[in-house]
Amino acid sequence: MSDTFVVYVRHGEKVLIMQRADEVADFPGAWDGVYGIGDPEDIDAVTTRITECTGIPADALQHVRSGLARGLAFGNRLNDVTPLLFISETDEVTPRTIYKNHSWVDPAYIGHYESESSEGTGAERFSIPQIDAMYGDVATFLYILKTSIGQEENVANEIRARLSGTGSLKDIQDEIFGVLVPGHVRGYIFVEASALHHVEKLIGMSGMTTTRLKNCRKVLPGVSPLENTLSYLEPKAATAGIEEGCIIEISGGAFKGQAARVIRVTESKEEVTVELFEAAVPVALTVRADQVRVTQRVE
């Protein structure tokens, strides 16, 4: 049984990393999660350790899950270290015990985050071994797949079908957590997974035994930062980008193909009221916002 652990604390979309003091025997100056010695199954003791190191109150912490222990080399010895994931209600942190600094970072940067002292130098901060791999044992990363335009939903359906089977991909079913297909993003879909190599196996990239996934070209390099990606995943109102005075073309219904000017936008109902250019008598017509396409915006 493991007698050491590393805790990853999440607040919102950020994860907490802590920098060890220079006088610490193991990995001085390195960045890691919250390291502790003891039984990782004793959640109360783990919570107490988090509070000792960060100052975060115990009642602001919630245990989410624990992973399997990994063997990490500490000098000439090998320690089995268990990763755990906690959620914090606060981002107020005071480094204590073996730590001197802290930072809340996007999960995409946990393995190669540049500290303030290294910004602009291209130098990456020094971290404990497998810091990102252990995070993936208890949390997820977001990866972007490049697909053929118009085939996004078909690729996502095929991925779901592959993960529901009992074949060669059964061993990664618990490593893929979601497939996201934003309706307003063409040529890309998002996969939430614990590690890149699971996604590569899923789509059958070169070197893998899995059949190549049709209409899926590749996985974009690296992990997708949540701070840059969430805006694409949030559903947008059909009226987004439509303003009074815009020139539009109606793309559905009885007036399909006709041009009109927007005279009113009703966001609550996702409708727009327009005046047709070709009508003999100006008549206000209300249509669904998803049935119009803006051809000329208001200057």
Secondary structure, DSSP 8 states (H G I E B T S, - for coil): ---EEEEEEEETTEEEEEEE-TT-SSSTT-EESEEEES-TT-HHHHHHHHHHHH---GGGEEEEEE---EEEEETTEEEEEEEEEEEES-------TTEEEEEEE-GGGTTT---GGGTTTT----B-TTHHHHHHHHS-EEEEEEE-TT-HHHHHHHHHHHHHSSSTTGGGTTTEEEEE--TT--SEEEEEES-HHHHHHHHT-TT-SS---TTEEEE-SS---HHHHHHHHS---TTTT--TT-EEEE-SSTTTT-EEEEEEEEGGGTEEEEEESS-SS--EEEEEGGGEEEEE---
